[in-house]
Amino acid sequence: MKLWDKGYTVNNLVDKFTVGNDRILDLKIAKHDVLGNTAHAKMLNKIGLLNDKELSDILAVLKDILSEIKNGTFTIEENFEDVHSKIEYELTQRIGDAGKKIHTARSRNDQVLVDLHLYFKDEINEIKELVKTLFDTLIILAEKHKEIIIPGYTHMQIAMPSSFGMWFSAYAETLIDDITMLNAAYKIADQNPLGSAAGYGSSFPIDRDFTTKELGFGNLKINSIAAQMSRGKLEKILSFALSSVAGTLTKLSADIILYTSQNFNFVGFPKELTTGSSIMPHKQNPDVFELIRAKCNKIQALPNEIILVTNNLTSGYHRDFQILKENLFPAIETLKDNLYVTNFMLQHIIINKNVIEDEKYNLIFSVEEVNKLVVDGMSFRDAYKKVGGEILKGNFNTDKKANHTHKGSIGNLCLSEIKAKL
């Protein structure tokens, strides 16, 4: 069944090519299609295009379909083009002609837009909860290990003292920026496109304010063409938000992979959370974080993929938009998995409390020595040259490392302020 069926049979090759993976992908938005149908039916009843009996019958069937979706028994067979045609077919089969009225004053274009807006809102909220959970874990780790000094690096060279507290809380604060991106995407998604039809509205006296409230949207997408133009734009904006979160996880994973290596040995994990080598019996590899890094790098390519599909399309609907689901839906699931696994792994991280004692970090407190001379009255430039000269000549007293606690940088983490920003 096709919503645009006019009585002829489409060539089988064309049918398979144009439908693509929609039957599978549309299962993700089936619940939201039921919600959209429910709100639309109530609105049609409000303006007199459905009587009370027809509305009651439609709502009862939609409730049953929603139960089937939730328990996993709802399917979209090959003779249906998408979830929209399947649900309308079920309505017609179960209650007769009243089911045929559900598409009044609506196009498949605004129908799928509603589904996507609702779906993206739900997914953004789920991702935000996972980000918040990871944020909380990072803050706990920062507080627990804030006094343990580790070397900071610039240009991949030993630089200045840092701490595990600074490292963990840095990623926590970075996640706040990612939440800001997700909130922006949510605000774009939180606009009701229902009633825009094929992009040019409807001559029926529809009540768009009613469906906006019924579906829980914060705002109405007022201009019907603008509503259709949101297809592709919404996906692009969401992809940048997903990419932002993925970028944070990628950098964290890269740090952990480096820090677990024997040359660094800052952190470790229980052997049960690592993998081995088929030839080298000593290996305990950080495969989990290598996969997180790779999968999140792939997500960071998503905005470019969406731009390349949509950047030269004119206003109005184009079938090109269909394939955006193939890119975006799996990326959403992958990001949620990565957030969950990252949080799980960090809850089992093992901290090396004696990193700074390695002799290769003997010069790491040279800046503190410069600062000490400045406090004692020497100009910064002269102090810098003095300490730098001592280092070049091999005369710098590396025993001074033990005399510095570097509280100025590693002690003042402001964790309460970071938590307050979220």
Contacts in CASP RR format, 6 or more apart in sequence:
PFRMAT RR
TARGET T0000
AUTHOR 0000-0000-0000
METHOD contacts of the structure
MODEL  1
MKLWDKGYTVNNLVDKFTVGNDRILDLKIAKHDVLGNTAHAKMLNKIGLL
NDKELSDILAVLKDILSEIKNGTFTIEENFEDVHSKIEYELTQRIGDAGK
KIHTARSRNDQVLVDLHLYFKDEINEIKELVKTLFDTLIILAEKHKEIII
PGYTHMQIAMPSSFGMWFSAYAETLIDDITMLNAAYKIADQNPLGSAAGY
GSSFPIDRDFTTKELGFGNLKINSIAAQMSRGKLEKILSFALSSVAGTLT
KLSADIILYTSQNFNFVGFPKELTTGSSIMPHKQNPDVFELIRAKCNKIQ
ALPNEIILVTNNLTSGYHRDFQILKENLFPAIETLKDNLYVTNFMLQHII
INKNVIEDEKYNLIFSVEEVNKLVVDGMSFRDAYKKVGGEILKGNFNTDK
KANHTHKGSIGNLCLSEIKAKL
1 79 0 8 1.000
1 80 0 8 1.000
1 81 0 8 1.000
1 85 0 8 1.000
1 86 0 8 1.000
1 88 0 8 1.000
1 89 0 8 1.000
2 10 0 8 1.000
2 81 0 8 1.000
2 85 0 8 1.000
3 81 0 8 1.000
3 84 0 8 1.000
3 85 0 8 1.000
3 88 0 8 1.000
3 103 0 8 1.000
3 108 0 8 1.000
4 108 0 8 1.000
10 18 0 8 1.000
18 319 0 8 1.000
19 81 0 8 1.000
19 82 0 8 1.000
20 322 0 8 1.000
21 325 0 8 1.000
21 326 0 8 1.000
22 81 0 8 1.000
22 82 0 8 1.000
22 83 0 8 1.000
22 322 0 8 1.000
22 325 0 8 1.000
23 76 0 8 1.000
23 77 0 8 1.000
23 78 0 8 1.000
23 80 0 8 1.000
23 82 0 8 1.000
23 83 0 8 1.000
24 76 0 8 1.000
25 325 0 8 1.000
25 326 0 8 1.000
25 329 0 8 1.000
26 33 0 8 1.000
26 76 0 8 1.000
26 82 0 8 1.000
26 83 0 8 1.000
26 84 0 8 1.000
27 74 0 8 1.000
27 76 0 8 1.000
27 83 0 8 1.000
28 119 0 8 1.000
28 329 0 8 1.000
29 83 0 8 1.000
29 112 0 8 1.000
29 115 0 8 1.000
29 116 0 8 1.000
29 118 0 8 1.000
29 119 0 8 1.000
30 69 0 8 1.000
30 74 0 8 1.000
30 76 0 8 1.000
30 83 0 8 1.000
30 87 0 8 1.000
31 66 0 8 1.000
31 69 0 8 1.000
31 70 0 8 1.000
32 114 0 8 1.000
32 115 0 8 1.000
32 116 0 8 1.000
32 118 0 8 1.000
32 119 0 8 1.000
32 122 0 8 1.000
33 83 0 8 1.000
33 84 0 8 1.000
33 87 0 8 1.000
33 111 0 8 1.000
33 114 0 8 1.000
33 115 0 8 1.000
34 62 0 8 1.000
34 65 0 8 1.000
34 66 0 8 1.000
34 69 0 8 1.000
34 87 0 8 1.000
35 118 0 8 1.000
35 215 0 8 1.000
36 111 0 8 1.000
36 114 0 8 1.000
36 115 0 8 1.000
36 118 0 8 1.000
36 194 0 8 1.000
36 211 0 8 1.000
36 215 0 8 1.000
37 58 0 8 1.000
37 62 0 8 1.000
37 87 0 8 1.000
37 91 0 8 1.000
37 102 0 8 1.000
38 59 0 8 1.000
38 62 0 8 1.000
38 214 0 8 1.000
39 194 0 8 1.000
39 210 0 8 1.000
39 211 0 8 1.000
39 214 0 8 1.000
39 215 0 8 1.000
40 102 0 8 1.000
40 105 0 8 1.000
40 106 0 8 1.000
40 194 0 8 1.000
40 211 0 8 1.000
41 50 0 8 1.000
41 55 0 8 1.000
41 58 0 8 1.000
41 59 0 8 1.000
41 62 0 8 1.000
41 102 0 8 1.000
42 55 0 8 1.000
42 59 0 8 1.000
42 210 0 8 1.000
42 214 0 8 1.000
43 206 0 8 1.000
43 207 0 8 1.000
43 210 0 8 1.000
43 211 0 8 1.000
43 214 0 8 1.000
44 50 0 8 1.000
44 55 0 8 1.000
44 101 0 8 1.000
44 102 0 8 1.000
44 104 0 8 1.000
44 105 0 8 1.000
45 51 0 8 1.000
45 52 0 8 1.000
45 54 0 8 1.000
45 55 0 8 1.000
46 207 0 8 1.000
46 210 0 8 1.000
47 204 0 8 1.000
47 205 0 8 1.000
47 206 0 8 1.000
47 207 0 8 1.000
49 101 0 8 1.000
49 104 0 8 1.000
49 105 0 8 1.000
49 204 0 8 1.000
50 58 0 8 1.000
50 98 0 8 1.000
50 101 0 8 1.000
53 98 0 8 1.000
54 95 0 8 1.000
54 98 0 8 1.000
54 99 0 8 1.000
54 101 0 8 1.000
57 95 0 8 1.000
57 98 0 8 1.000
57 99 0 8 1.000
58 91 0 8 1.000
58 95 0 8 1.000
58 98 0 8 1.000
58 99 0 8 1.000
58 102 0 8 1.000
61 90 0 8 1.000
61 91 0 8 1.000
61 94 0 8 1.000
61 95 0 8 1.000
62 87 0 8 1.000
62 91 0 8 1.000
64 94 0 8 1.000
65 74 0 8 1.000
65 87 0 8 1.000
65 90 0 8 1.000
68 74 0 8 1.000
76 82 0 8 1.000
76 83 0 8 1.000
76 86 0 8 1.000
77 86 0 8 1.000
80 86 0 8 1.000
80 89 0 8 1.000
82 108 0 8 1.000
82 112 0 8 1.000
83 115 0 8 1.000
84 108 0 8 1.000
84 111 0 8 1.000
84 112 0 8 1.000
88 99 0 8 1.000
88 100 0 8 1.000
88 102 0 8 1.000
88 103 0 8 1.000
91 98 0 8 1.000
91 99 0 8 1.000
91 102 0 8 1.000
92 99 0 8 1.000
92 100 0 8 1.000
104 204 0 8 1.000
105 195 0 8 1.000
105 197 0 8 1.000
105 202 0 8 1.000
105 204 0 8 1.000
105 206 0 8 1.000
106 194 0 8 1.000
106 195 0 8 1.000
106 197 0 8 1.000
106 202 0 8 1.000
107 196 0 8 1.000
107 197 0 8 1.000
107 198 0 8 1.000
107 199 0 8 1.000
109 196 0 8 1.000
109 197 0 8 1.000
109 198 0 8 1.000
109 199 0 8 1.000
109 228 0 8 1.000
109 231 0 8 1.000
109 317 0 8 1.000
110 193 0 8 1.000
110 194 0 8 1.000
110 195 0 8 1.000
110 196 0 8 1.000
110 197 0 8 1.000
110 198 0 8 1.000
110 199 0 8 1.000
110 227 0 8 1.000
110 228 0 8 1.000
111 194 0 8 1.000
112 231 0 8 1.000
113 193 0 8 1.000
113 194 0 8 1.000
113 196 0 8 1.000
113 227 0 8 1.000
113 228 0 8 1.000
113 230 0 8 1.000
113 231 0 8 1.000
114 192 0 8 1.000
114 193 0 8 1.000
114 194 0 8 1.000
114 215 0 8 1.000
116 231 0 8 1.000
116 234 0 8 1.000
116 235 0 8 1.000
117 189 0 8 1.000
117 190 0 8 1.000
117 191 0 8 1.000
117 192 0 8 1.000
117 193 0 8 1.000
117 217 0 8 1.000
117 234 0 8 1.000
118 215 0 8 1.000
120 185 0 8 1.000
120 186 0 8 1.000
120 189 0 8 1.000
120 234 0 8 1.000
120 238 0 8 1.000
121 186 0 8 1.000
121 189 0 8 1.000
121 190 0 8 1.000
123 332 0 8 1.000
123 336 0 8 1.000
124 182 0 8 1.000
124 185 0 8 1.000
124 186 0 8 1.000
124 189 0 8 1.000
124 238 0 8 1.000
124 241 0 8 1.000
125 186 0 8 1.000
126 336 0 8 1.000
127 182 0 8 1.000
127 242 0 8 1.000
127 245 0 8 1.000
127 332 0 8 1.000
127 335 0 8 1.000
127 336 0 8 1.000
127 339 0 8 1.000
128 179 0 8 1.000
128 182 0 8 1.000
128 183 0 8 1.000
130 336 0 8 1.000
130 339 0 8 1.000
130 340 0 8 1.000
130 343 0 8 1.000
131 175 0 8 1.000
131 178 0 8 1.000
131 179 0 8 1.000
131 182 0 8 1.000
131 245 0 8 1.000
131 339 0 8 1.000
132 179 0 8 1.000
132 422 0 8 1.000
133 339 0 8 1.000
133 343 0 8 1.000
134 175 0 8 1.000
134 339 0 8 1.000
134 342 0 8 1.000
134 343 0 8 1.000
134 346 0 8 1.000
135 172 0 8 1.000
135 175 0 8 1.000
135 176 0 8 1.000
135 422 0 8 1.000
137 343 0 8 1.000
137 346 0 8 1.000
137 347 0 8 1.000
138 168 0 8 1.000
138 169 0 8 1.000
138 171 0 8 1.000
138 172 0 8 1.000
138 175 0 8 1.000
138 346 0 8 1.000
139 168 0 8 1.000
139 169 0 8 1.000
139 172 0 8 1.000
139 415 0 8 1.000
139 418 0 8 1.000
139 419 0 8 1.000
141 164 0 8 1.000
141 165 0 8 1.000
141 168 0 8 1.000
141 346 0 8 1.000
141 349 0 8 1.000
142 164 0 8 1.000
142 165 0 8 1.000
142 166 0 8 1.000
142 167 0 8 1.000
142 168 0 8 1.000
142 169 0 8 1.000
142 172 0 8 1.000
142 413 0 8 1.000
142 415 0 8 1.000
143 165 0 8 1.000
143 415 0 8 1.000
145 163 0 8 1.000
145 164 0 8 1.000
145 165 0 8 1.000
145 168 0 8 1.000
145 351 0 8 1.000
146 163 0 8 1.000
146 164 0 8 1.000
146 165 0 8 1.000
146 166 0 8 1.000
146 410 0 8 1.000
146 411 0 8 1.000
146 413 0 8 1.000
146 415 0 8 1.000
147 163 0 8 1.000
147 410 0 8 1.000
147 411 0 8 1.000
148 163 0 8 1.000
148 164 0 8 1.000
148 165 0 8 1.000
148 351 0 8 1.000
148 353 0 8 1.000
148 355 0 8 1.000
149 161 0 8 1.000
149 162 0 8 1.000
149 163 0 8 1.000
149 355 0 8 1.000
149 356 0 8 1.000
149 406 0 8 1.000
149 410 0 8 1.000
150 161 0 8 1.000
150 162 0 8 1.000
150 163 0 8 1.000
150 164 0 8 1.000
150 167 0 8 1.000
150 266 0 8 1.000
150 355 0 8 1.000
150 356 0 8 1.000
151 158 0 8 1.000
151 159 0 8 1.000
151 160 0 8 1.000
151 161 0 8 1.000
151 162 0 8 1.000
151 355 0 8 1.000
151 356 0 8 1.000
151 361 0 8 1.000
151 364 0 8 1.000
152 158 0 8 1.000
152 159 0 8 1.000
152 160 0 8 1.000
152 161 0 8 1.000
152 162 0 8 1.000
152 364 0 8 1.000
153 159 0 8 1.000
158 360 0 8 1.000
158 361 0 8 1.000
158 363 0 8 1.000
158 364 0 8 1.000
159 364 0 8 1.000
160 364 0 8 1.000
160 367 0 8 1.000
160 409 0 8 1.000
161 356 0 8 1.000
161 364 0 8 1.000
161 365 0 8 1.000
161 368 0 8 1.000
161 404 0 8 1.000
161 406 0 8 1.000
161 409 0 8 1.000
161 410 0 8 1.000
162 409 0 8 1.000
162 410 0 8 1.000
163 409 0 8 1.000
163 410 0 8 1.000
163 411 0 8 1.000
163 413 0 8 1.000
164 351 0 8 1.000
165 410 0 8 1.000
165 413 0 8 1.000
166 409 0 8 1.000
166 410 0 8 1.000
166 413 0 8 1.000
167 255 0 8 1.000
169 413 0 8 1.000
169 415 0 8 1.000
169 418 0 8 1.000
171 248 0 8 1.000
171 251 0 8 1.000
171 252 0 8 1.000
172 418 0 8 1.000
173 418 0 8 1.000
173 421 0 8 1.000
174 248 0 8 1.000
175 245 0 8 1.000
175 248 0 8 1.000
175 422 0 8 1.000
176 418 0 8 1.000
176 421 0 8 1.000
176 422 0 8 1.000
177 244 0 8 1.000
178 241 0 8 1.000
178 244 0 8 1.000
178 245 0 8 1.000
178 248 0 8 1.000
179 422 0 8 1.000
181 240 0 8 1.000
181 241 0 8 1.000
181 244 0 8 1.000
181 245 0 8 1.000
182 241 0 8 1.000
182 244 0 8 1.000
182 245 0 8 1.000
184 237 0 8 1.000
184 241 0 8 1.000
185 234 0 8 1.000
185 237 0 8 1.000
185 238 0 8 1.000
185 240 0 8 1.000
185 241 0 8 1.000
188 230 0 8 1.000
188 233 0 8 1.000
188 234 0 8 1.000
188 237 0 8 1.000
188 238 0 8 1.000
189 234 0 8 1.000
189 238 0 8 1.000
190 217 0 8 1.000
190 218 0 8 1.000
190 219 0 8 1.000
191 217 0 8 1.000
191 218 0 8 1.000
191 219 0 8 1.000
191 220 0 8 1.000
191 221 0 8 1.000
191 227 0 8 1.000
191 230 0 8 1.000
192 208 0 8 1.000
192 211 0 8 1.000
192 212 0 8 1.000
192 215 0 8 1.000
192 217 0 8 1.000
192 218 0 8 1.000
192 219 0 8 1.000
192 220 0 8 1.000
192 221 0 8 1.000
193 221 0 8 1.000
193 227 0 8 1.000
193 228 0 8 1.000
193 230 0 8 1.000
194 208 0 8 1.000
194 211 0 8 1.000
194 212 0 8 1.000
194 215 0 8 1.000
195 201 0 8 1.000
195 202 0 8 1.000
195 206 0 8 1.000
195 208 0 8 1.000
195 211 0 8 1.000
195 224 0 8 1.000
195 227 0 8 1.000
196 221 0 8 1.000
196 224 0 8 1.000
196 225 0 8 1.000
196 227 0 8 1.000
196 228 0 8 1.000
197 224 0 8 1.000
198 228 0 8 1.000
198 317 0 8 1.000
199 224 0 8 1.000
199 225 0 8 1.000
199 227 0 8 1.000
199 228 0 8 1.000
199 316 0 8 1.000
199 317 0 8 1.000
200 224 0 8 1.000
200 225 0 8 1.000
201 224 0 8 1.000
208 220 0 8 1.000
209 220 0 8 1.000
212 218 0 8 1.000
212 219 0 8 1.000
212 220 0 8 1.000
221 227 0 8 1.000
221 230 0 8 1.000
225 315 0 8 1.000
225 316 0 8 1.000
228 315 0 8 1.000
228 316 0 8 1.000
228 317 0 8 1.000
229 315 0 8 1.000
229 316 0 8 1.000
231 317 0 8 1.000
231 321 0 8 1.000
232 306 0 8 1.000
232 310 0 8 1.000
232 321 0 8 1.000
232 324 0 8 1.000
233 310 0 8 1.000
235 306 0 8 1.000
235 310 0 8 1.000
235 324 0 8 1.000
235 328 0 8 1.000
236 303 0 8 1.000
236 306 0 8 1.000
236 307 0 8 1.000
236 310 0 8 1.000
238 328 0 8 1.000
239 302 0 8 1.000
239 303 0 8 1.000
239 305 0 8 1.000
239 306 0 8 1.000
239 327 0 8 1.000
239 328 0 8 1.000
239 331 0 8 1.000
240 303 0 8 1.000
242 299 0 8 1.000
242 302 0 8 1.000
242 331 0 8 1.000
242 332 0 8 1.000
242 335 0 8 1.000
243 299 0 8 1.000
243 300 0 8 1.000
243 302 0 8 1.000
243 303 0 8 1.000
245 335 0 8 1.000
245 339 0 8 1.000
246 295 0 8 1.000
246 296 0 8 1.000
246 297 0 8 1.000
246 299 0 8 1.000
246 300 0 8 1.000
246 335 0 8 1.000
246 338 0 8 1.000
247 296 0 8 1.000
247 299 0 8 1.000
247 300 0 8 1.000
249 292 0 8 1.000
249 293 0 8 1.000
249 296 0 8 1.000
249 338 0 8 1.000
249 339 0 8 1.000
249 342 0 8 1.000
250 292 0 8 1.000
250 293 0 8 1.000
250 296 0 8 1.000
250 297 0 8 1.000
250 300 0 8 1.000
252 342 0 8 1.000
253 289 0 8 1.000
253 290 0 8 1.000
253 292 0 8 1.000
253 293 0 8 1.000
253 296 0 8 1.000
253 342 0 8 1.000
254 293 0 8 1.000
256 267 0 8 1.000
256 286 0 8 1.000
256 289 0 8 1.000
257 286 0 8 1.000
257 289 0 8 1.000
257 290 0 8 1.000
257 293 0 8 1.000
258 264 0 8 1.000
259 265 0 8 1.000
259 266 0 8 1.000
259 267 0 8 1.000
259 268 0 8 1.000
260 266 0 8 1.000
260 267 0 8 1.000
260 268 0 8 1.000
260 269 0 8 1.000
260 286 0 8 1.000
265 352 0 8 1.000
265 355 0 8 1.000
266 351 0 8 1.000
266 352 0 8 1.000
266 355 0 8 1.000
267 349 0 8 1.000
267 350 0 8 1.000
267 351 0 8 1.000
267 352 0 8 1.000
268 349 0 8 1.000
268 350 0 8 1.000
268 352 0 8 1.000
269 286 0 8 1.000
269 345 0 8 1.000
269 348 0 8 1.000
269 349 0 8 1.000
269 350 0 8 1.000
270 348 0 8 1.000
270 350 0 8 1.000
271 284 0 8 1.000
273 288 0 8 1.000
273 345 0 8 1.000
273 348 0 8 1.000
274 284 0 8 1.000
274 285 0 8 1.000
274 286 0 8 1.000
274 287 0 8 1.000
274 288 0 8 1.000
275 284 0 8 1.000
275 285 0 8 1.000
275 287 0 8 1.000
276 283 0 8 1.000
276 284 0 8 1.000
276 285 0 8 1.000
277 283 0 8 1.000
277 285 0 8 1.000
288 341 0 8 1.000
288 345 0 8 1.000
289 345 0 8 1.000
292 338 0 8 1.000
292 341 0 8 1.000
292 342 0 8 1.000
295 334 0 8 1.000
295 338 0 8 1.000
296 335 0 8 1.000
296 338 0 8 1.000
298 331 0 8 1.000
298 334 0 8 1.000
299 331 0 8 1.000
299 334 0 8 1.000
299 335 0 8 1.000
302 327 0 8 1.000
302 328 0 8 1.000
302 331 0 8 1.000
305 327 0 8 1.000
306 324 0 8 1.000
306 327 0 8 1.000
306 328 0 8 1.000
309 320 0 8 1.000
309 321 0 8 1.000
309 323 0 8 1.000
309 324 0 8 1.000
310 320 0 8 1.000
310 321 0 8 1.000
310 324 0 8 1.000
313 320 0 8 1.000
355 361 0 8 1.000
356 364 0 8 1.000
356 401 0 8 1.000
359 398 0 8 1.000
361 401 0 8 1.000
362 398 0 8 1.000
362 401 0 8 1.000
363 391 0 8 1.000
363 396 0 8 1.000
363 398 0 8 1.000
364 401 0 8 1.000
365 400 0 8 1.000
365 401 0 8 1.000
365 404 0 8 1.000
365 406 0 8 1.000
366 387 0 8 1.000
366 388 0 8 1.000
366 391 0 8 1.000
366 396 0 8 1.000
368 400 0 8 1.000
368 404 0 8 1.000
368 406 0 8 1.000
369 387 0 8 1.000
369 396 0 8 1.000
369 400 0 8 1.000
369 404 0 8 1.000
370 380 0 8 1.000
370 383 0 8 1.000
370 384 0 8 1.000
370 387 0 8 1.000
371 383 0 8 1.000
373 382 0 8 1.000
373 383 0 8 1.000
373 386 0 8 1.000
373 387 0 8 1.000
374 380 0 8 1.000
374 383 0 8 1.000
378 386 0 8 1.000
387 396 0 8 1.000
388 396 0 8 1.000
389 395 0 8 1.000
390 396 0 8 1.000
390 397 0 8 1.000
END
